[in-house]
């Protein structure tokens, strides 16, 4: 499904990715964890080239992502659901219009797009908010609109870039609940960057620990949290023991 080989990315003198290798199988839920600045968000943004890697290889559904340009790259991004840290909603549009914006832009009949949009809003518990605007919603609700927008194209893979990072702690739970339900109820491949340890233990089939731009450990949640081999894994175990 997804294969990343020897991926490198630097920002000036700062090395963000230092030869990352990662494979994700179809239908798998992989959670990427590690300290701030370890390269997690850079990695996930490189997958659909929201951030341009310096070198390496990314294969997604058999396509060499590094070779795509123009319309082909745009189409790839349409087929990849991406949930951002910041909600990136368009303020002048309603909730439903935000969700179906790209469907309509791509030429889908508006009635069909509306039906799809309402269906995914129901999945995130916002079916009654279709006519509201982003400023009328809480942060948690705005992020759920962002999730609906990512879901509406029925993507084969969903990428989540710390989706609760911008939320007030009291609102984090409602978004994690929606995410848990989506993991349980869909066969979509998911790669999730998060600091939420309890959530990761519940939903992940595999945990990937990163540190200083590299993958330092990976395995089943119970294995890596209870019997870690890496220094980062040991820090997480210590965190869980308190």
C-alpha positions, -999 to 999 in steps of 0.1 A, spaced: 0 0 0 27 25 12 64 21 10 89 47 20 126 41 14 156 62 26 136 95 28 156 126 35 145 162 42 164 192 56 153 227 63 185 247 60 209 231 85 181 213 104 178 177 94 141 167 97 142 132 80 175 113 80 169 82 59 134 70 70 121 36 59 85 26 65 60 1 50 22 2 57 -1 -26 45 -35 -21 30 -61 -16 58 -35 -12 85 -36 15 112 -2 27 120 5 54 147 37 74 146 49 88 179 80 106 192 91 139 207 84 173 192 108 180 163 116 143 156 102 145 120 68 129 124 48 157 108 74 162 81 72 125 72 35 125 69 34 157 48 60 142 24 37 112 16 15 134 -7 42 160 -12 27 188 8 63 190 18 88 182 -9 114 155 2 151 161 -7 156 125 -17 143 90 -13 114 69 -26 77 69 -19 54 43 -35 17 47 -28 -7 22 -43 20 13 -68 26 49 -79 60 65 -76 49 97 -58 82 114 -64 77 113 -102 42 128 -102 36 164 -114 7 187 -122 -27 171 -126 -13 136 -116 -1 150 -83 -34 168 -77 -53 136 -84 -31 117 -59 -38 143 -33 -76 140 -40 -73 102 -33 -54 107 0 -74 119 29 -54 144 50 -65 158 84 -44 188 94 -34 202 128 -50 235 119 -85 230 105 -79 249 73 -116 255 68 -129 283 44 -146 309 66 -172 321 41 -184 286 33 -209 266 53 -200 233 69 -214 213 40 -198 235 14 -164 231 31 -168 193 30 -179 191 -7 -158 219 -21 -133 197 -39 -160 173 -52 -179 202 -69 -146 217 -81 -138 183 -98 -172 185 -116 -194 162 -95 -231 170 -97 -240 192 -68 -269 170 -57 -247 140 -56 -220 159 -38 -245 171 -12 -257 135 -6 -221 124 0 -213 154 22 -244 148 44 -234 111 47 -199 119 60 -212 146 83 -234 120 99 -203 98 105 -187 126 125 -218 136 143 -225 169 126 -254 161 104 -274 190 119 -246 216 114 -246 216 76 -256 252 73 -234 267 100 -201 285 93 -168 276 109 -168 306 133 -200 292 148 -184 259 158 -161 248 186 -126 237 178 -136 201 182 -165 206 158 -142 223 133 -118 195 134 -147 170 128 -156 190 97 -120 186 86 -123 149 91 -155 148 71 -138 167 43 -110 141 42 -135 112 42 -158 125 15 -136 113 -14 -137 78 1 -98 77 2 -78 45 2 -55 60 28 -60 86 55 -31 107 69 -36 124 102 -11 151 113 -16 155 151 -54 162 147 -59 171 183 -28 194 187 -47 226 182 -76 217 205 -83 228 240 -78 197 262 -115 195 270 -123 191 233 -97 164 225 -120 136 236 -147 142 211 -123 141 182 -105 110 194 -139 93 198 -147 100 162 -113 88 151 -117 55 171 -151 49 155 -137 54 120 -108 30 127 -132 4 139 -159 9 112 -139 13 80 -112 -7 62 -93 25 53 -55 24 57 -46 50 84 -13 66 93 -17 88 124 8 112 140 -3 118 176 10 124 211 -22 107 226 -7 75 242 -40 60 254 -56 65 220 -26 49 203 -27 19 225 -64 14 217 -64 18 179 -30 11 165 -20 -22 150 15 -10 149 34 18 167 63 36 151 87 56 173 107 83 157 137 103 171 160 128 154 146 121 119 148 84 120 125 54 129 141 39 160 115 12 169 83 -3 157 60 -30 168 26 -39 183 14 -14 210 17 -38 239 52 -49 229 67 -14 224 51 1 254 58 -28 278 91 -40 265 107 -11 246 141 -14 231 147 23 221 154 52 245 122 69 232 101 38 239 116 36 274 105 72 280 70 64 270 70 34 293 81 56 322 53 80 313 27 52 314 39 40 347 32 73 365 
